[in-house]
C-alpha cells in the first residue's frame, strides 16, 4: 500500500532513526577524513549536532509539525559542531521552516522543503565548495523536485532520491582532486546519506527502535585538560534539589519577563541559569521546591527535559566532621563573595573567547588577556552553544572570538548570529599561532572596528605548522604516506613526510623560513618530554642560524608540536 502522507508522529520516528543511523556509523565516516591523521571528526561532529536535536525531539510526547520543527531547528543550531555539523544544522533549519506550517508531508512538500534546506545551507557558507555535503544536498533537492510531478508514494520517492544522492556522492572525488587522491568520497556528504537511509528505514518499518542515548561529549571553558578529575568541594547544601528543564515558549519572553522569572527563581533558590535561545528557555536552579519552578515555567509554555537530582543524597554528608563542615561553609561563603564581587565589577569594553586544547596553550592565551578558554580544537570541536555560554559569562558588550581552527569558524559565526544582548566579532583564526598573534595585536585604546582590522591584518604575518602521525597509507599532494609516518601540516596543506620526528619537523620549517624570518616559536605537546623538546630546539637553531627560537609548553593532544614562523 502506497504511503502518500507522513504525519508528525512518523516524522518524529524518522528523524530519530536518521540520527541513530548516523551515530552508529560515525567512526566509519570519521575514517573518510582526507588527511590520514588521528583527528578525523566529521562523523563525530555531525552525530553530536543531530543528537542535540534528537534529545529534544524524543522528549516530545504528542508531536506536532510545529513542535518538532522547533526542537529540530533549535537543538541542531545550538548543538552544531564543526563545519559539517553547522551545515547539517542549516539544512535542518531550512527544511523545518517549510514543514512547520503543514499537518502532513507529501512528495510535493518534501520537494519544497529540501529545496529550502539546500538554499539555507548554501547561504550559510561564505564560499560554497562543490564536491562537499552541499553538493549532495543539492542533488537531493534537485531529484526531489524531479520526482514530485510523477510520484505520490513517499517510500518510492525517498528511495529514488537517496539512490541519486549516492550517485552524486560517488562523483565528489571528481569534483575535489584532494578526495580523489586520498581515495575517499566526501565525509559530510556520506553523513547526510546515512541520515536519509535511516529515515527511509523508519518509513518502511525496517527500524522500530527509536530510543536515543546521549553521546558523551562535553567541552567546558577553563584551563584543565578533558579527562582530568576536578576536586569535589564539601559544602553545606542550602537548597537540596538541582532542577533543570527547558521551556518550549508559547508566550512572549522579553527582557522584563525574563527578569521577573529570574526574580521568582531567586526567591525559591540559587545557582540560577536562565538562557533564552530563539523559541526555548533553558533553566537551571538549586531549590527545595522543584514543583514551584516547574509550575512557574508552565506559565510561559510547555516543559521538556525536566530533571531533578537530590544533591544532599548525592553528596553524602552524613558523616562529615564539624571542622570539615565549617571549612566547607567558609569556602561557600568565599565563593559567593567572589561571585558578588565579580557581578559588581564595571562592564568592560571588550571581552575575549578562544578555543584551544592544552593547558599550556590555555595559560598563554589567559596571559594575553583572554577571558574564557574553551577546551577544544581538533577531535573536539565545541558547539555553537559552548561558544554562546562562554560569551555570556563575560561582562562586556563586544566579545572577540578566536576559533583557532578552520572547522570551528562556522560554529563561531553561528553563535554571532544567535546572540542577542551582546555583539560577537569572529576573528577567523585557523591555527593556535594565528590566535596568539591576533591577541598580541589587540590594543585597548582602539575601537572594536579598528581592532578587528588590525587583528585580521596580523594573520598574514605568521605561518603555522603542526606535527602529527599518519593513521593509514595514502597519497596527498603527490607525497606517498605510510601508516605511522610523521606528517608536517602547514597552512596550505601537507608540508613534510618522514620517519624521524625532528627531521620531519625541520623539513616542514624549511618550507616556511626565508631571509625575512625573525622568530620561530615551538609549542610542545602532552606526549613530548621537555628534554626532547630542548634537543629539537638545538637542532632548529643549528639549521636556521640567525633566527630566534622560543620554546613553550603547550600540552596539546594529537599534535606533538605546533610551530610558527614570523
C-alpha positions in Angstrom: 0.0 0.0 0.0 1.4 3.4 -1.0 2.4 5.9 1.6 1.2 9.3 0.3 1.4 11.3 3.5 3.6 11.4 6.6 2.2 12.8 9.9 4.1 14.4 12.8 4.3 11.1 14.8 6.0 9.4 11.8 8.3 12.4 11.2 9.5 12.1 14.8 10.4 8.4 14.3 12.1 9.0 11.0 14.2 11.8 12.4 15.3 9.7 15.4 16.1 6.8 13.2 18.2 9.0 11.0 20.1 10.3 14.0 20.7 6.8 15.4 21.9 5.5 12.0 24.4 8.4 11.9 25.5 7.7 15.4 26.1 4.0 14.6 28.3 4.8 11.6 30.2 7.9 12.9 33.6 6.2 13.1 33.3 4.9 9.6 32.6 8.5 8.5 35.5 9.8 10.6 37.8 7.4 8.7 36.9 9.2 5.4 39.0 12.1 6.5 41.2 13.3 3.6 44.3 13.7 5.8 45.3 10.4 7.4 45.7 12.0 10.9 44.2 10.8 14.2 41.6 13.6 14.3 39.0 12.7 11.7 35.9 14.1 13.3 33.2 14.7 10.6 31.2 11.8 11.8 31.5 12.8 15.4 30.6 16.4 14.7 27.6 15.5 12.7 26.4 13.0 15.3 26.7 15.4 18.2 24.9 18.0 16.2 21.9 15.8 15.2 21.8 14.2 18.7 21.4 17.6 20.3 18.2 17.9 18.3 17.2 14.2 18.7 17.2 14.7 22.5 14.7 17.5 22.2 12.6 15.5 19.6 12.5 12.3 21.7 11.1 14.3 24.7 8.0 15.4 22.8 5.1 13.2 23.9 2.5 14.4 21.4 4.4 15.8 18.5 3.0 18.3 16.0 4.9 19.6 13.0 5.4 22.9 14.7 6.8 21.4 17.9 9.0 19.0 16.0 10.3 21.8 13.8 11.2 24.0 16.8 13.0 21.1 18.5 14.9 20.0 15.4 15.9 23.6 14.4 16.9 25.0 17.8 18.5 21.7 19.0 20.7 21.4 16.0 21.6 25.1 15.8 22.7 25.2 19.4 24.5 21.8 19.3 26.2 22.4 15.9 29.9 21.4 15.9 32.4 21.7 13.1 31.7 22.9 9.6 29.9 19.7 8.7 27.7 20.0 11.8 26.9 23.6 11.1 25.9 22.9 7.5 23.8 20.0 8.7 22.1 22.3 11.2 21.3 24.8 8.5 19.9 22.0 6.2 17.6 21.0 9.1 16.7 24.7 9.8 15.7 25.3 6.2 13.7 22.0 6.0 11.8 22.6 9.2 10.9 26.1 8.3 8.9 24.7 5.4 7.2 21.8 7.2 6.3 23.7 10.4 3.2 25.1 8.7 1.7 21.8 7.4 0.0 19.0 9.2 1.3 16.3 6.8 4.2 15.9 4.4 3.6 14.8 0.8 6.1 14.3 -2.0 5.4 17.9 -3.1 6.0 19.2 0.4 9.2 17.1 0.5 10.4 18.7 -2.7 9.8 22.3 -1.5 11.3 21.6 1.9 14.5 20.1 0.6 14.9 23.0 -1.8 14.6 25.4 1.1 17.1 23.3 3.1 19.7 23.5 0.3 19.2 27.2 -0.2 19.6 27.9 3.6 22.8 25.8 3.8 24.4 27.4 0.8 23.7 30.9 2.2 25.4 30.0 5.5 28.7 29.2 3.8 30.6 32.3 2.6 32.4 30.4 -0.2 30.4 27.2 -1.0 32.6 24.5 -2.5 31.3 21.7 -4.7 32.2 18.1 -4.0 31.0 18.5 -0.4 27.9 17.9 1.7 26.4 20.9 -0.1 26.6 19.2 -3.5 24.9 16.1 -2.1 22.2 18.2 -0.5 21.6 19.9 -3.9 21.4 16.5 -5.5 18.7 15.6 -3.0 16.6 18.7 -3.7 17.0 18.5 -7.4 15.9 14.9 -7.5 13.0 15.6 -5.1 11.7 18.3 -7.5 12.0 16.0 -10.4 10.0 13.1 -8.8 7.4 15.4 -7.3 5.5 15.7 -10.5 5.5 11.9 -11.2 5.4 10.1 -7.9 3.0 10.2 -5.0 4.3 7.3 -2.9 6.8 8.7 -0.4 8.6 5.4 0.1 9.3 5.2 -3.6 10.2 8.9 -3.9 12.6 8.9 -0.9 14.2 5.7 -2.2 14.8 7.3 -5.6 16.1 10.5 -4.0 18.6 8.6 -1.8 19.8 6.5 -4.7 20.5 9.6 -6.6 22.2 11.2 -3.6 24.6 8.2 -3.5 25.3 8.7 -7.2 26.2 12.4 -6.5 28.3 11.3 -3.5 30.2 8.9 -5.7 31.1 11.7 -8.0 32.6 14.0 -5.3 36.1 12.8 -5.9 35.9 14.1 -9.5 34.9 17.5 -8.1 37.6 17.7 -5.5 41.0 16.4 -6.5 42.1 16.0 -2.9 39.3 13.5 -2.4 40.3 11.5 -5.5 44.0 11.4 -4.4 43.0 10.2 -1.0 40.7 7.6 -2.4 37.6 8.7 -0.4 34.2 10.4 -1.0 33.2 13.5 0.9 32.7 12.6 4.5 30.0 15.2 5.2 28.0 14.1 2.1 28.3 10.5 3.3 26.9 11.5 6.7 23.9 13.1 5.0 23.2 10.0 3.0 23.4 7.9 6.2 20.8 10.1 7.9 18.5 9.8 4.9 18.9 6.0 4.8 18.0 5.8 8.5 14.9 7.9 7.8 13.8 5.6 5.0 14.3 2.6 7.2 11.9 4.0 9.7 9.4 4.9 7.0 9.4 1.3 5.6 9.3 -0.3 9.1 12.8 -1.8 8.8 13.7 0.1 12.0 11.5 0.1 15.1 13.8 1.2 17.9 13.8 5.0 18.3 15.5 5.2 21.8 18.1 8.0 22.0 21.1 7.7 24.3 23.1 10.8 24.9 26.7 10.8 23.4 29.4 11.6 26.0 31.0 14.8 24.7 31.2 17.9 26.8 33.6 20.7 26.3 33.9 23.2 29.1 35.7 26.5 29.3 38.8 26.6 31.5 42.4 25.6 31.6 42.1 21.9 32.6 42.5 19.2 30.1 39.5 17.0 29.4 39.6 13.8 31.5 41.4 15.3 34.5 39.2 14.9 37.5 38.1 18.0 39.5 38.0 18.0 43.2 34.6 17.9 44.8 34.0 20.5 47.5 32.2 19.6 50.7 29.7 22.4 51.1 26.6 23.0 53.2 23.7 22.4 50.7 21.0 25.1 51.5 18.9 24.1 48.5 18.8 20.3 48.1 17.4 19.8 44.6 19.3 20.5 41.4 16.4 21.3 39.0 16.7 21.6 35.2 14.2 22.0 32.4 13.5 23.6 29.1 10.5 25.8 28.3 9.1 25.5 24.8 7.9 29.1 24.6 4.3 29.8 23.7 4.2 33.3 25.0 6.4 36.4 24.7 9.5 36.2 26.8 11.0 39.7 26.7 13.6 41.2 28.9 11.1 42.2 31.6 9.5 38.8 31.6 12.9 37.2 31.9 13.9 39.5 34.8 10.6 38.7 36.6 11.2 34.9 36.1 14.7 35.1 37.4 13.5 37.1 40.4 11.0 34.3 41.2 13.7 31.7 40.9 15.9 33.7 43.2 13.1 33.7 45.8 13.0 29.9 45.9 16.6 29.0 45.3 20.1 29.9 44.0 22.7 28.9 41.3 20.3 30.2 38.7 21.0 29.9 35.0 18.3 31.1 32.6 19.3 31.2 28.9 16.8 32.4 26.3 17.6 31.0 22.8 15.1 31.5 20.0 11.9 29.8 21.0 13.2 28.0 24.1 14.4 28.9 27.5 16.9 26.7 29.4 16.5 26.8 33.1 18.8 25.6 36.0 18.1 26.3 39.7 19.0 24.8 43.1 15.8 24.8 45.2 14.0 23.0 47.9 10.8 23.2 45.8 11.3 21.9 42.2 7.5 21.8 41.7 7.2 25.5 42.2 9.9 26.1 39.5 8.0 23.8 37.1 4.7 25.5 37.8 6.2 28.9 37.1 7.8 27.7 33.9 4.4 26.3 32.7 3.1 29.9 32.6 5.3 30.5 29.5 4.9 27.3 27.6 5.3 23.5 27.6 8.2 21.9 29.6 10.6 19.3 28.3 13.9 17.7 29.6 12.8 18.0 33.2 15.4 16.7 35.6 15.7 16.8 39.4 18.7 15.5 41.4 18.8 15.2 45.2 22.2 16.9 45.9 22.1 16.1 49.6 21.8 12.4 48.9 24.5 12.5 46.2 26.8 14.5 48.4 26.5 12.0 51.3 27.4 14.4 54.1 26.1 12.2 56.9 29.5 11.6 58.4 31.2 14.9 57.7 33.1 16.1 60.7 32.2 19.5 62.2 35.5 21.1 61.3 35.2 19.9 57.7 31.6 21.3 57.6 32.8 24.7 58.9 35.6 24.8 56.3 33.1 24.0 53.6 30.7 26.7 54.7 33.6 29.2 54.8 34.6 28.1 51.3 31.0 28.5 50.1 30.8 32.0 51.7 34.0 33.0 50.0 32.8 31.7 46.7 29.6 33.7 47.0 31.6 36.8 48.0 33.8 36.4 44.9 30.8 36.0 42.7 29.1 39.1 44.1 32.4 41.0 43.7 32.6 39.8 40.1 29.0 40.9 39.4 29.7 44.3 40.8 32.7 44.9 38.6 32.1 47.5 35.9 31.5 46.3 32.4 34.5 46.1 30.2 34.6 47.4 26.7 35.8 44.2 25.2 35.9 40.5 26.1 37.7 37.5 24.5 36.8 33.9 24.0 39.2 31.5 22.4 39.3 27.7 21.6 42.4 25.8 22.5 43.5 22.3 23.5 46.3 22.0 26.1 46.7 23.6 29.5 49.9 25.3 28.4 48.2 26.9 25.4 45.3 28.0 27.6 47.6 29.7 30.0 49.3 31.6 27.2 46.0 32.9 26.0 44.9 33.9 29.5 48.2 35.7 29.9 47.4 37.7 26.8 44.0 38.8 28.3 41.6 36.1 27.1 38.6 35.8 29.5 37.3 32.3 28.6 39.3 29.5 27.0 37.1 26.7 25.7 38.9 23.4 25.7 38.7 22.2 22.1 40.3 22.1 18.7 40.9 19.0 16.5 38.8 16.0 17.5 36.7 18.1 19.9 35.1 21.0 18.2 33.0 23.0 20.6 29.3 23.6 19.8 27.6 26.8 19.0 26.1 26.7 22.4 29.5 26.2 24.1 30.7 29.5 22.4 27.5 31.3 23.4 27.8 30.2 27.0 31.4 31.3 27.2 30.4 34.7 25.8 27.5 35.1 28.2 30.0 34.8 31.1 31.9 37.9 30.1 30.7 41.3 31.3 31.3 43.2 28.0 29.1 44.3 25.1 31.6 43.3 22.4 33.2 39.8 22.5 36.0 38.8 20.2 36.0 35.0 19.4 39.2 33.3 18.2 38.3 29.8 16.8 41.9 28.9 16.1 40.7 26.1 13.8 39.1 26.2 10.4 36.5 23.7 11.5 35.2 25.9 14.3 34.7 29.2 12.3 31.2 28.4 11.1 30.0 27.5 14.6 31.5 30.8 15.9 29.7 32.7 13.1 26.5 30.9 14.0 26.9 31.9 17.7 27.4 35.5 16.5 24.1 35.4 14.6 22.2 33.9 17.5 23.4 36.0 20.4 21.1 38.9 21.3 22.3 41.0 24.2 26.0 41.3 23.0 28.0 41.6 19.8 30.3 38.8 18.8 33.2 39.6 16.5 34.7 36.5 15.0 38.4 36.7 14.0 38.7 33.7 11.7 41.9 32.3 13.1 42.6 28.8 11.8 45.6 27.9 14.0 46.8 28.5 17.5 49.7 30.7 16.4 47.3 32.9 14.4 45.1 33.3 17.6 48.2 34.2 19.7 49.3 36.8 17.0 45.8 38.3 16.8 45.7 38.7 20.6 49.2 40.3 20.6 47.9 42.9 18.0 44.9 43.9 20.0 45.1 47.4 21.6 42.6 48.5 24.2 42.7 52.1 23.1 41.4 51.3 19.6 37.7 50.8 18.7 36.2 47.4 18.0 36.3 48.1 14.3 39.9 49.2 14.4 41.0 46.2 16.4 39.1 43.8 14.1 41.0 45.2 11.1 44.4 45.1 12.9 43.8 41.5 14.1 42.7 40.4 10.7 45.8 42.0 9.1 48.1 40.3 11.6 47.1 36.8 10.5 49.1 37.1 7.3 52.3 37.8 9.3 52.6 34.3 10.8 53.0 30.9 9.2 51.8 27.8 11.2 52.7 24.2 11.3 51.7 21.1 13.2 53.4 17.7 13.6 51.4 14.5 13.9 51.4 11.0 12.5 49.6 9.1 9.8 46.9 6.5 10.7 46.8 4.9 7.3 48.6 4.6 3.9 47.6 7.2 1.3 48.9 9.9 -1.1 48.5 13.6 -0.7 49.9 16.4 -2.9 52.0 13.8 -4.7 53.6 12.6 -1.5 53.4 8.9 -0.6 52.4 8.4 3.0 52.7 5.2 5.0 51.0 4.4 8.3 52.8 5.8 11.3 54.9 8.3 9.2 55.3 11.7 10.8 53.3 14.4 9.0 54.1 18.1 9.0 50.9 20.1 8.2 51.2 23.7 7.2 48.7 26.4 6.4 48.5 25.3 2.8 48.4 21.5 3.4 51.0 18.8 3.7 54.5 20.3 4.0 56.6 17.3 5.0 56.5 13.5 5.5 59.2 11.4 7.2 60.1 8.6 9.6 62.0 10.7 12.1 60.1 13.2 14.2 62.7 16.0 14.4 63.8 15.7 10.8 60.2 15.9 9.6 59.5 19.0 11.7 62.7 20.7 10.4 61.8 19.8 6.9 58.4 21.5 7.4 60.1 24.6 8.9 62.4 24.7 5.9 59.3 25.4 3.7 58.4 28.4 5.9 61.6 30.1 6.8 63.1 32.7 4.5 65.5 35.7 4.7 62.9 37.8 6.4 62.1 35.3 9.1 62.9 36.5 12.6 61.3 34.2 15.1 60.4 30.5 15.3 58.0 29.6 18.2 57.7 25.9 19.2 54.9 24.6 21.5 55.5 21.0 22.6 52.5 18.7 23.3 51.5 16.4 26.2 53.3 13.4 24.8 56.7 15.2 24.4 59.3 15.4 27.2 60.9 18.7 27.9 64.4 17.4 27.3 63.4 16.1 23.9 61.8 19.4 23.1 65.1 21.2 24.1 67.0 18.8 21.8 64.7 19.7 18.9 65.3 23.4 19.6 69.0 22.9 19.4 68.7 21.3 16.0 66.4 24.1 14.8 68.9 26.7 15.9 71.7 24.9 14.1 69.7 24.6 10.9 68.4 28.2 10.9 71.3 30.2 12.2 70.3 33.8 12.8 66.6 33.2 13.6 65.5 33.4 17.2 63.8 30.2 18.6 61.4 30.2 21.5 60.2 27.0 23.3 57.0 26.9 25.3 54.9 24.1 26.8 51.6 23.7 25.0 50.3 20.4 26.4 48.2 19.9 23.3 46.9 16.4 22.4 47.1 14.8 18.9 50.0 17.1 17.7 53.5 16.5 19.0 54.5 20.1 18.1 52.8 23.3 17.0 55.2 25.8 15.4 55.0 29.2 14.0 57.4 31.4 11.9 57.2 35.2 11.9 
